Amino acid sequence: MIKDIYRRLREESPVPRLAFYIGLTIELLMVIIDKSNYVNPIEGYLFRLTFLLFACKLLLTRYELREWALILVMEAAGFISYRVTGANDIIRVVTFVAACKGIPLKEALRYTFYVTLTGCLVIVALSVTGIYGDISLTQAFGHESAETTRYIGEEAAEETRYTLGMGHPNALSCMFFMLAALGVYVWFDKMKWYGYLCLMLLNVGVYLLTGSKTSMLITTAYLCGACLLTFWKGLRKLTFLYVCGLLVFLLCIAFSVDAAVCAQRVRTAQWNEFFYWTPGDNEHIVLLGKIDRYINGRIVSLTDSEKNDGMIQTWSAFSCENNMNYYFDMGWVKVFYRYGVIPGILYVAANLILLWRIWRRRDACGLALFVMFAVYTVVEAHLISVYIGRNYLLMMFGCDSSERSAH
């Protein structure tokens, strides 16, 4: 009797899909609320609710024995992380990815796009009409010479940039990049040249409002790459293209680790170069220092705390509770600092498996999305977050690549 009820719930009822999409909707709404000026007082309870909904979907989904083994191993890693850090992020992520099985990828991403776009437009509308949220932000954005502000103490000049209700100009430009990337991926096969042109003009417009160079350049690179792949179809099947994507991904990881190792030396070299006209270190450190200036001091920012939080000496196997509350921009460094070396390696391995699947499907736009997200995560930590709805790669990890759902 019980087995029959369970079978019907799993294979014949809408309960599994309903649980998944209710959970996904709540997660996406939390992302939107986080981007607004509103502080969510029940966020912790909502995280628990979405976990239960995804766990329900997981329990009502058919898995092979090896899939159950993988889920249990990853959940065990998440449980260890929870016991060490007090944060249940990994358990929630693993449960979500496992719950994605049976959900068509493009369907889930299309739904994610519509909900996120609607939420962002509501925030913008409330802001420009003066109902809720600031339309602009006036402060020092740190684009002066790093040496004059950091070493001499010269006060940075303030300027006004537009946020359109999202709290910070970078948040506005980030959400535009995420929506543009997701929209192009979902409707890649239907994209026309004028679609890319419109997105590029919007990209320029967002840059003029926010002054965010990083998001503008990443968005431009993604749109140019996707456009090239749209009209040069022969490129899509070239294995060499996917190998290049792999090399870029590995370079992003290597650079981030190198930055975490050498941040203090880079800071010292910049100090020496400013005051004594010589960095006093080798070419490797000098090169990192030059790159650091182009990425607005993100490497040196790892030395801003008393313990140099983010540098490799603050990494450990499963992190620690104190690492949950310190924030910086370098996303790949944050993976290893916040969650630990072992979870970080597992996340990198999951990305490599996803890249392999992208190559097997010859999913060229998926490659462009994957590579741009990898590059973006070097300098920004948007994808590395407690908010599952921020990271579209998680759905790519778990959802079915076909448009047919299978329980």
C-alpha positions, 0 to 999 in steps of 0.5 A, spaced: 500 500 500 505 504 502 509 502 496 504 504 491 502 510 494 509 512 493 510 510 486 504 514 484 506 520 488 513 519 484 511 517 477 504 520 476 503 526 481 505 533 480 508 533 487 515 532 485 515 538 480 511 542 484 515 542 490 521 543 485 518 550 482 515 552 489 522 552 492 526 555 486 521 560 486 522 562 493 530 562 492 529 566 486 525 571 490 530 571 495 535 573 490 531 579 488 530 581 495 537 581 496 538 586 490 533 591 493 534 595 499 529 591 503 532 586 509 529 580 509 527 578 516 525 571 515 531 569 510 533 563 515 526 560 515 526 560 508 532 557 507 530 551 511 523 551 507 526 551 500 531 545 503 525 541 505 522 542 498 528 540 494 529 534 499 521 532 498 523 532 490 529 528 491 526 523 495 520 523 490 525 522 484 528 515 481 536 515 482 541 509 480 545 506 485 551 510 483 547 516 483 545 515 490 552 513 492 554 520 489 549 524 493 550 521 499 558 522 499 556 530 497 551 530 503 556 527 507 561 533 505 556 538 506 554 535 513 562 535 515 562 543 513 556 544 517 559 541 523 565 545 522 562 552 520 555 552 522 553 554 515 548 549 511 550 552 504 553 546 501 547 541 504 542 546 501 546 546 494 547 538 494 540 537 495 538 542 490 542 539 484 540 532 486 533 535 486 534 538 479 534 531 476 528 530 471 527 537 470 528 539 463 534 544 463 532 550 458 525 549 462 528 551 468 532 556 466 527 559 462 523 560 468 529 563 472 529 568 467 522 570 467 522 570 474 529 574 475 527 579 470 520 581 472 523 582 479 529 586 477 524 590 473 519 591 479 525 594 483 527 599 477 520 601 477 519 602 484 526 606 484 524 611 478 517 612 481 520 614 488 516 609 491 521 605 494 529 604 493 534 609 491 535 611 484 543 613 485 548 612 490 554 618 491 560 615 494 567 614 493 568 608 488 575 607 488 577 609 481 583 613 483 590 611 484 590 606 489 597 608 492 595 615 493 589 613 497 592 607 500 599 609 502 598 616 503 591 617 505 588 622 500 581 622 500 578 619 494 573 623 490 566 622 491 561 621 484 554 619 483 552 613 479 545 610 478 543 603 482 536 604 480 534 601 486 539 595 487 543 598 492 550 599 488 552 600 481 555 594 481 549 590 483 545 593 477 551 591 472 551 584 475 544 583 474 544 585 467 550 581 465 546 575 468 540 576 465 543 577 458 547 571 459 541 567 461 537 569 456 542 568 450 543 561 452 536 559 453 534 562 446 541 561 443 538 557 437 533 563 435 538 569 436 538 574 430 544 579 429 539 585 431 538 581 438 545 581 439 545 589 437 540 591 442 543 587 448 550 591 446 546 597 446 543 596 453 550 594 455 553 600 453 547 604 457 548 600 463 555 602 463 554 609 462 549 609 468 553 605 473 561 606 470 562 598 472 567 596 467 568 589 469 561 587 468 561 591 461 567 588 458 565 581 461 558 582 457 561 584 451 566 578 451 560 574 452 555 577 447 561 577 441 562 570 443 555 568 442 554 572 436 560 569 433 558 562 435 551 563 432 553 565 425 559 561 424 556 554 426 562 550 424 566 553 430 561 549 435 563 542 433 571 544 434 574 540 440 579 545 440 574 550 442 572 546 448 580 545 450 581 552 450 575 553 454 578 548 459 585 552 459 581 558 460 578 555 466 584 552 469 588 559 468 582 562 472 583 557 478 591 558 478 591 565 478 586 565 484 590 561 488 596 565 486 593 571 488 591 568 495 599 566 495 602 572 493 597 578 496 602 580 501 608 580 497 604 584 491 602 589 497 609 590 499 612 591 492 607 596 490 609 600 497 616 599 495 615 601 487 611 607 490 616 610 495 622 607 493 621 607 485 623 599 485 618 593 487 624 589 490 621 583 488 621 578 482 617 579 475 612 574 477 610 579 483 611 585 479 606 582 473 601 580 479 601 588 481 600 590 474 594 586 474 592 588 480 591 595 478 587 593 472 582 589 477 581 595 482 586 592 487 582 585 488 589 582 490 591 587 495 584 587 498 586 580 501 591 583 506 586 588 508 584 584 515 588 583 521 589 575 519 589 577 511 583 573 510 582 570 504 590 569 503 592 561 503 594 561 510 587 562 512 584 556 508 583 550 511 580 543 509 573 545 511 574 552 513 571 555 520 566 558 523 570 565 523 570 565 515 563 565 514 562 573 515 568 576 512 567 578 505 571 580 499 570 580 491 575 574 488 570 569 487 574 563 486 578 565 492 572 565 496 570 558 495 576 555 498 576 560 504 569 560 506 567 553 504 574 550 505 579 546 500 576 540 500 569 543 498 573 547 493 576 542 490 569 538 489 566 544 486 572 545 481 571 538 479 563 539 478 565 544 474 570 540 470 564 534 469 560 540 467 565 542 461 566 535 459 558 534 458 558 541 454 563 538 450 559 531 449 553 535 447 557 540 443 553 546 447 557 552 444 553 557 447 554 553 454 561 553 453 561 561 452 557 561 458 561 557 462 567 560 460 565 567 462 562 565 469 569 562 470 572 569 468 567 573 472 568 569 478 575 571 478 574 578 480 566 578 483 563 573 488 556 573 485 556 566 483 559 564 490 553 565 495 548 563 500 543 564 494 542 558 490 538 562 485 544 566 483 548 561 480 545 558 474 551 553 473 547 549 479 541 547 474 546 545 469 549 541 474 543 537 475 537 538 470 536 534 464 539 537 458 533 534 453 527 538 453 523 532 456 522 531 463 523 524 466 521 522 473 
